[in-house]
Amino acid sequence: MKLKFALVLLVGVAFIYSACKKSSSNPQGPALSPQAVSSQVALNITQTLFGGLGAFNASQGLNAPNNLGVVHHNKIGLNDVNADPLCGVIADTTLNYSVTLDTAQASIKGNVKFAFTCAGGILSGFNVTENLQIAESSPNASISYGLGEDLTLLSTDPTLEESTFSLNGTLNETVGIQYKTGSKQTNNDSFDYVFKSLIISPNSGDVASGTATFTTKGSGASGTWNYTGSITFLPNDLLKIVINGITYTIDRQTGKVVS
C-alpha cells in the first residue's frame, strides 16, 4: 500500500515536468509583472492545495488517505464504544522509494503524518504534516521537487455530514529543472503560503472565504520574479491577489484575470 501511495506522488512529478517542458525552448525571459505572477500563484494554489499533488487534497474533506502506517494513541473507554475508530489515531509513514520507467528514473523520500481529532466521539478533523523530496531524471531533463505542509482541517459542525471545513496552516513548494538538451536552461521557483481560516465546501472544493499571505520567487523560461503579497479567497473559485498595492481578481482554475 505504501508503494502505491509513493507511485501516486511520482505521477505528480511527471505532471510538473510535462507542464514545464512546454516552455523549455524559450529564452530566459524578462522580469515578470505582478499580474503575471498573480496568475501563477492562483494556478499553483489549485495544483498544490486542491490537486492532490502531495498527500493532502483540501477538496476531499476528511477523506484522508487510508494506506498509511497507523499508530493508535486514542484513549477510548468502555463508554466510548460508538466513537469513530479514527479518534486519536496517528497515521505516520516514511517514504523512500524509486521507480524506473523506460529511460526515466524517479525517487521519493520523506515523511507524511496525519493526526486525527474528534469532538464527542465524532471525527472532526486532522492535522497533516509532510516533508517530501522528489527527483526525476530523463534524457531531456532532471527535476527536483520539494513539498512541505503543516495544515489543520476542521469540520465547522462535526454532527453534519455535509458540513463545511476550515483550513489553517502553512505550505511551501520548490521546483528545480535542469534541461539536458537545446539551450540546457535551468528553471527554479518557490512558493510559500500561510493560510488563515479558509472555509471550504466538502462537495465542490470551492472556498467561500479566508485569507493567505505568500512569498514567491523564480527564474526561467517564463521570466524572473520575487514578490510577496496577500490573497483573499472568494466564492466561485476566485482569488483577490494583492501585489505591490495592486489588486487582481483571478480565476484559480484557469489563472485568468477577471477584473
Backbone bond lengths (Angstrom), bond angles and torsions (degrees), N, CA, C in turn:
res aa  C-N    CA-C-N  psi(-1)  N-CA   C-N-CA  omega(-1)  CA-C   N-CA-C  phi
1 M - - - 1.457 - - 1.524 110.94 -
2 K 1.324 117.21 -39.60 1.455 119.42 179.11 1.524 111.36 -64.10
3 L 1.363 116.02 -37.57 1.453 119.18 179.77 1.521 110.41 -64.47
4 K 1.332 116.85 -40.60 1.458 120.39 177.23 1.511 110.18 -60.03
5 F 1.314 116.83 -42.67 1.468 121.47 179.16 1.519 110.74 -61.72
6 A 1.334 117.00 -43.02 1.459 121.17 179.76 1.515 111.24 -63.42
7 L 1.327 117.23 -40.52 1.456 120.24 -179.14 1.518 111.52 -66.35
8 V 1.327 117.36 -34.26 1.459 120.31 175.80 1.523 110.15 -60.29
9 L 1.325 117.18 -41.68 1.452 121.17 178.52 1.524 111.18 -66.25
10 L 1.321 117.24 -36.53 1.449 119.83 179.75 1.519 111.47 -66.60
11 V 1.324 117.43 -31.40 1.458 120.30 174.61 1.514 109.95 -58.91
12 G 1.347 116.61 -36.66 1.457 120.52 177.78 1.512 112.01 -60.86
13 V 1.324 117.31 -36.59 1.458 120.69 178.07 1.516 110.13 -63.97
14 A 1.320 117.09 -43.23 1.454 120.41 179.57 1.518 110.79 -60.99
15 F 1.334 116.49 -36.27 1.462 120.47 178.12 1.519 111.00 -63.24
16 I 1.338 116.37 -44.95 1.462 120.07 179.31 1.520 110.20 -62.03
17 Y 1.330 115.95 -44.87 1.456 119.52 -177.69 1.524 110.95 -61.83
18 S 1.341 116.40 -42.59 1.452 120.13 -179.61 1.515 111.53 -62.73
19 A 1.342 116.27 -40.23 1.461 120.55 -178.60 1.521 111.14 -66.55
20 C 1.330 117.44 -40.58 1.454 121.28 -178.26 1.516 111.92 -75.70
21 K 1.329 117.49 -29.96 1.452 121.78 -176.66 1.520 111.41 -61.71
22 K 1.337 117.89 -30.04 1.443 121.63 -176.90 1.523 112.23 -61.55
23 S 1.324 117.99 -27.94 1.458 120.83 -176.51 1.520 112.70 -103.67
24 S 1.330 117.67 9.43 1.451 119.83 -171.86 1.520 113.58 -70.24
25 S 1.329 117.90 -19.60 1.450 119.59 -177.56 1.521 112.22 -85.20
26 N 1.323 117.76 -7.65 1.459 120.81 -179.35 1.522 110.90 -80.52
27 P 1.326 118.84 147.74 1.458 120.20 175.63 1.516 110.82 -70.60
28 Q 1.335 116.32 167.74 1.461 120.89 177.30 1.522 109.33 -56.94
29 G 1.329 116.24 125.88 1.454 119.85 -173.15 1.515 112.90 -86.76
30 P 1.333 115.91 172.13 1.467 121.10 178.75 1.527 110.58 -77.86
31 A 1.326 116.83 -177.96 1.461 120.98 176.57 1.523 109.53 -61.87
32 L 1.315 116.86 131.62 1.452 120.87 179.57 1.519 110.86 -77.18
33 S 1.314 116.20 145.00 1.454 121.64 178.90 1.525 109.95 -76.47
34 P 1.343 117.91 158.24 1.469 119.97 175.16 1.525 112.42 -55.40
35 Q 1.321 117.80 -35.10 1.467 120.23 179.94 1.531 110.93 -65.23
36 A 1.330 116.64 -43.86 1.465 119.95 179.09 1.521 111.14 -64.15
37 V 1.323 116.64 -39.76 1.466 120.43 179.16 1.526 110.40 -68.12
38 S 1.325 117.96 -36.44 1.467 120.90 176.74 1.520 110.65 -57.95
39 S 1.321 117.23 -40.96 1.459 120.71 178.17 1.522 110.77 -64.90
40 Q 1.339 116.95 -40.97 1.459 120.56 177.92 1.525 111.43 -63.42
41 V 1.321 117.18 -41.73 1.468 121.23 179.05 1.526 110.36 -61.32
42 A 1.335 116.79 -44.26 1.466 120.58 -179.19 1.528 111.13 -60.83
43 L 1.320 117.02 -46.20 1.457 120.69 -179.77 1.521 111.40 -67.22
44 N 1.338 116.67 -36.93 1.454 120.47 -179.77 1.518 111.46 -65.72
45 I 1.338 117.30 -40.78 1.462 120.78 177.69 1.524 110.49 -61.14
46 T 1.322 117.07 -43.53 1.462 120.31 179.30 1.518 110.83 -62.59
47 Q 1.326 116.84 -41.46 1.464 120.99 -178.19 1.518 111.94 -69.18
48 T 1.315 117.90 -44.88 1.466 120.15 -173.41 1.522 113.41 -85.42
49 L 1.327 117.56 -39.04 1.455 120.44 -174.86 1.523 112.53 -89.79
50 F 1.326 116.62 -31.91 1.462 120.31 -175.16 1.521 113.57 -120.18
51 G 1.330 118.08 -0.98 1.456 120.03 -176.66 1.511 114.75 -98.58
52 G 1.336 117.53 0.54 1.455 120.02 178.93 1.515 113.16 67.80
53 L 1.344 117.22 27.31 1.452 120.06 -177.21 1.519 111.87 -68.77
54 G 1.327 117.41 -34.52 1.453 120.54 175.03 1.512 109.87 -102.07
55 A 1.322 116.83 -139.84 1.459 120.73 -179.25 1.519 112.15 -91.12
56 F 1.320 117.33 -0.65 1.461 120.27 -169.53 1.522 110.55 -133.54
57 N 1.326 115.99 134.01 1.459 122.75 175.21 1.517 107.73 -127.65
58 A 1.344 117.46 111.56 1.460 121.54 -173.04 1.516 112.75 -61.26
59 S 1.335 117.95 -26.33 1.464 119.82 -177.35 1.523 112.53 -76.61
60 Q 1.338 118.67 -9.23 1.463 121.54 -178.28 1.527 113.00 -92.71
61 G 1.324 116.84 0.49 1.455 119.10 177.34 1.516 112.34 60.65
62 L 1.343 116.93 -131.15 1.467 121.53 -176.14 1.517 113.19 -85.20
63 N 1.336 117.61 4.35 1.455 120.33 179.28 1.529 110.36 -80.68
64 A 1.326 116.29 67.01 1.457 122.52 -179.19 1.528 109.67 -74.20
65 P 1.332 117.22 159.78 1.472 119.59 177.30 1.517 111.55 -55.19
66 N 1.336 116.04 138.79 1.465 120.07 -179.11 1.519 112.05 -108.50
67 N 1.347 117.64 13.47 1.455 119.45 -178.02 1.520 111.81 -108.35
68 L 1.335 117.13 27.38 1.452 121.61 175.94 1.526 109.53 -96.42
69 G 1.325 116.35 157.88 1.456 119.63 174.25 1.520 109.58 -66.70
70 V 1.322 118.69 127.92 1.461 122.93 -172.81 1.527 110.69 -108.41
71 V 1.337 115.87 132.67 1.458 122.59 174.97 1.521 108.02 -122.03
72 H 1.321 117.81 122.00 1.459 121.57 -178.05 1.520 110.80 -85.07
73 H 1.326 115.68 123.37 1.460 121.59 175.40 1.529 110.41 -123.49
74 N 1.337 116.53 17.60 1.454 118.83 -177.92 1.527 110.80 -79.25
75 K 1.331 114.14 157.72 1.464 120.43 -179.92 1.526 109.07 -123.20
76 I 1.338 114.98 50.69 1.457 120.23 -178.36 1.525 109.70 -75.30
77 G 1.323 115.83 127.42 1.460 120.66 -179.05 1.518 112.14 -94.69
78 L 1.330 115.98 -175.30 1.463 120.58 -178.29 1.521 111.89 -62.67
79 N 1.320 117.28 -28.50 1.458 119.95 -178.97 1.527 112.43 -81.74
80 D 1.352 116.23 0.22 1.462 120.24 -176.86 1.515 111.61 -115.39
81 V 1.341 116.66 31.30 1.461 119.55 -174.89 1.521 112.18 -65.56
82 N 1.339 118.19 -20.18 1.455 120.83 -179.52 1.523 112.69 -94.27
83 A 1.323 116.69 5.00 1.457 120.17 -179.91 1.524 110.37 -68.65
84 D 1.323 115.75 150.38 1.463 120.92 177.78 1.532 109.06 -58.69
85 P 1.345 118.16 135.39 1.472 120.09 -177.77 1.527 113.97 -64.06
86 L 1.327 118.00 -15.58 1.464 120.04 178.53 1.526 112.72 -85.02
87 C 1.324 117.73 -7.33 1.462 119.94 -179.18 1.527 110.39 -58.98
88 G 1.331 115.89 122.88 1.444 120.92 178.83 1.515 115.49 78.68
89 V 1.345 117.35 4.41 1.457 120.41 -176.70 1.528 110.41 -81.70
90 I 1.321 115.80 142.12 1.464 122.92 171.40 1.524 107.88 -117.94
91 A 1.321 116.50 122.33 1.467 122.35 177.37 1.511 107.79 -105.84
92 D 1.323 116.21 112.44 1.464 121.55 -171.32 1.526 109.29 -128.45
93 T 1.326 116.64 121.10 1.453 121.04 -177.52 1.521 110.78 -132.15
94 T 1.328 115.83 132.87 1.463 122.22 172.09 1.519 108.51 -104.01
95 L 1.321 116.31 132.55 1.454 121.61 -176.22 1.524 110.61 -113.50
96 N 1.319 116.06 138.38 1.462 122.05 173.87 1.530 106.84 -158.32
97 Y 1.323 115.76 83.44 1.453 121.42 -173.74 1.518 110.82 -131.78
98 S 1.321 115.21 159.23 1.460 121.01 174.67 1.520 108.69 -143.80
99 V 1.322 115.76 157.12 1.457 120.96 -179.34 1.522 108.18 -148.53
100 T 1.333 116.39 147.40 1.460 122.59 176.15 1.519 108.61 -121.86
101 L 1.320 116.22 126.67 1.456 122.81 177.81 1.522 107.88 -126.23
102 D 1.331 116.01 109.69 1.468 121.64 -176.28 1.531 109.44 55.59
103 T 1.342 117.11 -115.58 1.467 120.48 -178.03 1.525 112.88 -99.62
104 A 1.325 117.47 9.13 1.468 121.32 -178.37 1.524 110.34 -110.30
105 Q 1.325 115.72 141.61 1.462 121.98 174.62 1.525 109.04 -122.19
106 A 1.321 115.97 144.01 1.458 120.85 178.86 1.518 109.33 -141.70
107 S 1.320 115.80 150.34 1.455 120.75 178.59 1.515 109.44 -143.94
108 I 1.322 115.72 156.49 1.459 121.76 177.44 1.520 108.81 -140.27
109 K 1.336 116.10 133.76 1.451 122.65 177.44 1.525 108.59 -135.49
110 G 1.311 115.70 149.91 1.460 119.80 176.10 1.506 112.31 139.79
111 N 1.317 115.88 -162.33 1.457 120.29 -178.68 1.520 111.25 -143.89
112 V 1.322 114.70 152.55 1.464 123.62 177.92 1.514 107.85 -132.85
113 K 1.331 117.09 133.69 1.459 121.08 -178.05 1.525 110.64 -138.24
114 F 1.329 116.23 127.00 1.461 123.19 173.51 1.526 108.55 -112.28
115 A 1.322 117.71 133.86 1.465 122.90 174.54 1.529 107.36 -124.53
116 F 1.331 116.49 114.15 1.456 122.37 -173.36 1.528 111.37 -91.15
117 T 1.333 115.84 143.66 1.465 122.09 178.82 1.523 109.79 -123.39
118 C 1.330 114.99 155.87 1.460 121.31 -179.27 1.520 110.34 -134.60
119 A 1.319 114.99 157.29 1.463 122.72 173.79 1.522 107.67 -128.07
120 G 1.339 116.56 113.20 1.465 120.40 -178.50 1.511 113.11 62.38
121 G 1.322 116.99 34.58 1.459 120.62 179.23 1.513 114.02 82.23
122 I 1.339 117.32 2.46 1.464 121.56 -179.50 1.524 108.96 -108.46
123 L 1.317 115.91 131.31 1.462 120.09 178.41 1.519 109.74 -57.34
124 S 1.340 116.56 124.36 1.469 120.01 -175.13 1.523 113.24 -119.14
125 G 1.338 118.70 -14.14 1.449 118.82 179.67 1.510 112.27 165.80
126 F 1.331 115.75 -171.42 1.452 120.66 177.93 1.525 110.08 -159.74
127 N 1.312 113.92 160.89 1.460 122.04 169.74 1.520 107.42 -110.22
128 V 1.331 116.88 134.57 1.453 121.08 176.45 1.525 108.98 -120.92
129 T 1.312 115.56 128.81 1.462 121.17 173.46 1.523 106.81 -123.44
130 E 1.304 116.01 135.76 1.457 119.33 176.92 1.520 110.26 -148.90
131 N 1.312 113.81 150.15 1.459 122.08 178.07 1.516 106.34 -142.13
132 L 1.329 116.69 102.19 1.453 121.32 -173.20 1.523 111.18 -121.38
133 Q 1.320 115.69 139.44 1.453 122.75 173.99 1.529 107.53 -124.06
134 I 1.327 115.62 121.49 1.459 121.53 -176.04 1.523 108.53 -122.71
135 A 1.322 116.26 137.17 1.464 121.12 -179.89 1.519 108.97 -131.21
136 E 1.329 115.51 144.32 1.458 120.82 177.58 1.520 108.55 -141.40
137 S 1.313 115.51 140.27 1.463 120.39 178.61 1.518 109.37 -136.69
138 S 1.328 115.66 134.07 1.456 122.91 176.68 1.518 107.93 -140.81
139 P 1.325 118.73 172.89 1.465 119.56 177.74 1.525 113.02 -60.54
140 N 1.318 118.09 -21.33 1.462 121.27 -177.28 1.522 113.78 -90.82
141 A 1.343 117.44 -34.53 1.468 119.15 -172.82 1.520 111.20 -163.07
142 S 1.324 114.63 160.47 1.462 122.58 169.68 1.523 107.47 -117.55
143 I 1.327 116.73 138.27 1.455 120.72 -178.02 1.518 109.57 -131.91
144 S 1.317 115.79 140.27 1.462 121.80 171.97 1.518 107.99 -124.21
145 Y 1.316 115.94 135.30 1.460 121.46 -174.08 1.517 109.03 -135.07
146 G 1.328 116.74 129.80 1.456 121.37 177.39 1.518 110.98 -123.04
147 L 1.321 116.26 139.47 1.461 121.09 179.04 1.519 109.25 -137.38
148 G 1.333 116.43 125.58 1.453 122.07 175.22 1.521 110.51 -126.15
149 E 1.316 117.40 134.69 1.460 121.61 -179.65 1.524 110.19 -139.13
150 D 1.302 116.03 143.94 1.463 123.73 168.61 1.521 105.65 -142.87
151 L 1.325 115.85 87.63 1.459 122.56 -170.05 1.520 110.62 -123.91
152 T 1.324 115.76 142.65 1.463 122.02 176.68 1.512 109.70 -121.52
153 L 1.334 115.36 122.48 1.467 122.47 179.08 1.522 108.24 -112.02
154 L 1.332 117.35 125.54 1.467 122.26 -178.74 1.525 110.65 -131.20
155 S 1.319 115.63 137.50 1.460 120.16 173.75 1.522 109.35 -70.36
156 T 1.323 117.18 135.72 1.459 119.85 177.95 1.527 111.35 -74.39
157 D 1.343 117.65 -19.58 1.466 122.43 174.36 1.525 108.07 -151.96
158 P 1.346 118.47 91.36 1.465 121.76 -175.93 1.519 114.77 -58.97
159 T 1.344 117.89 -19.08 1.464 119.81 -179.34 1.521 112.22 -77.74
160 L 1.328 117.52 -13.16 1.465 121.55 -179.61 1.521 109.75 -106.19
161 E 1.331 116.66 124.51 1.462 120.91 -177.89 1.521 112.25 -63.39
162 E 1.328 117.25 -32.40 1.462 121.57 -177.94 1.528 112.03 -99.64
163 S 1.308 117.78 24.86 1.455 121.37 -178.66 1.519 111.36 -65.66
164 T 1.319 116.02 149.25 1.458 120.44 172.02 1.534 109.00 -72.61
165 F 1.343 115.85 169.47 1.454 121.95 -178.83 1.521 109.88 -125.88
166 S 1.325 115.13 149.70 1.459 120.06 172.34 1.528 108.44 -106.72
167 L 1.330 116.06 144.41 1.456 121.24 -178.82 1.513 109.84 -130.09
168 N 1.332 116.20 131.18 1.457 123.02 176.35 1.525 108.67 -137.30
169 G 1.336 116.17 151.80 1.454 118.83 173.26 1.515 113.16 138.27
170 T 1.332 114.78 -164.71 1.460 121.05 -174.50 1.526 110.95 -123.55
171 L 1.321 114.73 153.16 1.460 122.04 176.87 1.517 107.84 -146.57
172 N 1.322 116.99 134.52 1.462 120.24 174.49 1.517 110.11 -137.28
173 E 1.334 114.84 145.44 1.457 121.62 -176.57 1.525 109.15 -140.10
174 T 1.330 116.29 138.71 1.460 121.32 173.61 1.527 108.69 -131.49
175 V 1.320 116.16 142.93 1.461 121.59 177.40 1.520 108.89 -137.16
176 G 1.320 116.59 132.37 1.455 121.93 174.84 1.514 110.01 -131.03
177 I 1.333 117.03 131.69 1.460 121.57 -178.90 1.520 109.65 -129.90
178 Q 1.316 115.90 129.05 1.455 121.74 173.87 1.525 108.24 -116.14
179 Y 1.336 116.40 112.17 1.460 120.39 178.96 1.521 110.12 -80.15
180 K 1.322 115.48 140.32 1.461 121.48 -175.47 1.521 112.62 -101.57
181 T 1.322 117.89 -6.60 1.451 121.94 -178.74 1.519 109.68 -124.71
182 G 1.321 116.74 173.13 1.458 120.75 177.49 1.521 111.51 62.24
183 S 1.326 115.89 -127.37 1.468 121.00 -178.86 1.532 112.66 -78.27
184 K 1.349 117.48 -3.92 1.466 123.51 -178.52 1.535 110.45 51.29
185 Q 1.300 113.89 46.62 1.459 122.32 -176.37 1.525 112.04 -74.84
186 T 1.321 116.14 155.17 1.460 122.78 175.66 1.522 109.93 -115.15
187 N 1.323 116.95 131.64 1.454 123.28 175.68 1.530 108.87 -117.48
188 N 1.330 117.61 134.02 1.457 122.41 176.48 1.526 109.43 -139.61
189 D 1.323 116.52 140.00 1.466 119.24 172.77 1.519 110.23 -154.04
190 S 1.321 115.28 159.73 1.461 121.19 176.96 1.520 109.34 -146.06
191 F 1.336 115.24 148.23 1.462 122.84 177.89 1.527 107.74 -136.81
192 D 1.328 116.65 128.03 1.462 122.41 177.87 1.526 109.03 -126.42
193 Y 1.344 116.67 129.98 1.458 121.46 -176.44 1.533 111.40 -128.33
194 V 1.334 115.39 149.22 1.463 123.04 166.79 1.520 106.16 -124.80
195 F 1.340 116.61 113.97 1.464 122.12 -177.12 1.526 110.21 -97.03
196 K 1.338 115.76 138.92 1.458 121.18 -177.82 1.525 110.80 -132.08
197 S 1.334 115.92 113.96 1.471 123.47 170.61 1.517 113.29 55.83
198 L 1.346 117.36 46.49 1.461 119.57 172.89 1.523 108.68 -72.58
199 I 1.316 117.44 133.62 1.465 122.66 176.66 1.522 107.69 -108.70
200 I 1.355 115.45 116.77 1.463 121.52 -168.69 1.523 110.55 -117.90
201 S 1.332 116.12 136.36 1.463 121.62 175.16 1.522 109.32 -77.01
202 P 1.357 118.54 134.32 1.464 120.48 -178.43 1.522 112.87 -74.50
203 N 1.315 118.58 -15.70 1.460 121.83 -176.24 1.526 112.34 -96.62
204 S 1.328 116.12 -51.36 1.459 120.28 -175.82 1.522 113.31 -92.55
205 G 1.335 117.59 -20.07 1.451 120.12 -173.98 1.508 112.34 76.34
206 D 1.326 117.51 5.87 1.458 121.50 178.23 1.528 109.43 -71.13
207 V 1.331 116.20 147.75 1.456 122.03 179.45 1.515 108.52 -106.60
208 A 1.325 116.70 114.21 1.458 120.73 -175.34 1.515 112.11 -75.83
209 S 1.340 116.90 -33.59 1.463 120.52 -177.85 1.517 109.13 -162.57
210 G 1.331 115.50 174.12 1.446 121.38 179.74 1.517 110.78 128.27
211 T 1.323 116.64 167.56 1.458 121.24 -178.16 1.526 110.15 -136.15
212 A 1.319 115.16 168.42 1.462 121.42 176.08 1.514 108.87 -157.71
213 T 1.314 115.81 156.97 1.450 122.24 168.03 1.521 107.47 -116.99
214 F 1.328 117.25 155.91 1.454 119.48 -177.96 1.517 111.40 -149.27
215 T 1.321 114.11 157.10 1.460 123.93 169.88 1.519 106.95 -132.84
216 T 1.321 116.98 133.30 1.457 120.26 178.96 1.520 109.91 -144.02
217 K 1.315 115.54 144.18 1.457 120.74 174.97 1.517 108.82 -150.25
218 G 1.323 115.62 158.06 1.451 118.41 179.47 1.510 112.22 -179.29
219 S 1.333 114.25 172.36 1.451 121.46 176.97 1.517 108.36 -155.65
220 G 1.328 115.61 146.95 1.452 119.20 179.98 1.501 111.74 161.16
221 A 1.332 115.52 -154.92 1.453 121.33 -174.88 1.522 112.58 -60.63
222 S 1.319 117.12 -36.92 1.462 119.97 -176.50 1.523 112.43 -78.43
223 G 1.339 117.93 -18.80 1.459 121.15 -179.54 1.519 110.97 137.01
224 T 1.318 115.78 -168.72 1.463 121.44 178.17 1.525 109.00 -123.56
225 W 1.346 116.55 152.38 1.457 119.81 179.85 1.524 110.29 -160.97
226 N 1.313 115.57 160.03 1.463 123.38 175.30 1.521 106.71 -161.40
227 Y 1.322 116.78 99.60 1.464 121.52 -173.45 1.525 111.12 -136.58
228 T 1.310 115.49 154.38 1.456 123.34 165.22 1.522 107.29 -121.08
229 G 1.313 116.60 157.51 1.450 119.03 -179.04 1.511 112.39 -171.85
230 S 1.318 115.41 -173.24 1.464 121.75 179.81 1.520 109.44 -131.32
231 I 1.333 114.70 157.20 1.462 121.62 -177.86 1.519 109.08 -132.18
232 T 1.316 116.43 134.97 1.465 122.47 168.47 1.519 107.65 -115.51
233 F 1.321 116.48 123.52 1.465 121.14 -179.70 1.522 109.51 -83.85
234 L 1.338 116.06 132.40 1.459 123.64 -179.24 1.524 109.20 -120.39
235 P 1.341 117.48 158.66 1.473 119.32 176.89 1.528 111.64 -60.56
236 N 1.334 115.06 165.66 1.468 122.64 176.31 1.525 112.53 64.59
237 D 1.349 116.11 35.33 1.464 122.52 174.18 1.525 113.45 62.34
238 L 1.322 117.01 31.85 1.460 120.43 178.83 1.522 110.58 -105.09
239 L 1.326 115.77 146.93 1.451 123.29 176.27 1.515 109.46 -125.65
240 K 1.325 116.33 135.91 1.460 121.14 171.24 1.523 106.59 -102.49
241 I 1.325 116.25 109.34 1.460 122.47 -174.66 1.521 109.53 -109.96
242 V 1.322 115.98 130.57 1.464 121.88 -179.93 1.523 109.18 -115.19
243 I 1.335 116.65 122.18 1.466 123.54 175.06 1.522 107.95 -133.02
244 N 1.314 115.93 129.53 1.467 121.20 179.67 1.533 112.42 53.83
245 G 1.331 115.87 35.99 1.452 120.58 177.91 1.514 115.03 78.37
246 I 1.329 117.70 0.18 1.466 122.01 179.77 1.521 108.69 -103.56
247 T 1.331 116.64 134.57 1.460 122.26 -176.50 1.529 110.82 -105.19
248 Y 1.335 116.05 132.68 1.457 122.29 176.00 1.524 108.20 -126.47
249 T 1.318 116.92 136.22 1.457 121.22 172.83 1.521 107.22 -101.33
250 I 1.346 115.26 121.01 1.460 121.11 -170.67 1.529 109.71 -122.51
251 D 1.339 115.73 139.36 1.466 121.39 169.04 1.519 107.16 -80.15
252 R 1.345 117.43 114.70 1.462 119.27 -173.90 1.519 112.66 -73.68
253 Q 1.332 118.68 -12.59 1.451 120.65 176.68 1.525 111.78 -81.24
254 T 1.322 116.76 -33.24 1.460 120.70 -176.36 1.524 113.04 -111.49
255 G 1.347 117.68 -19.36 1.447 121.36 -175.66 1.515 113.91 77.92
256 K 1.312 117.31 6.53 1.465 121.10 -177.67 1.533 111.06 -84.87
257 V 1.330 114.88 142.39 1.455 121.37 175.68 1.531 107.89 -77.58
258 V 1.334 116.99 125.37 1.471 120.51 179.13 1.518 111.87 -102.85
259 S 1.346 117.66 -17.81 1.459 120.25 175.11 1.538 108.98 -166.38
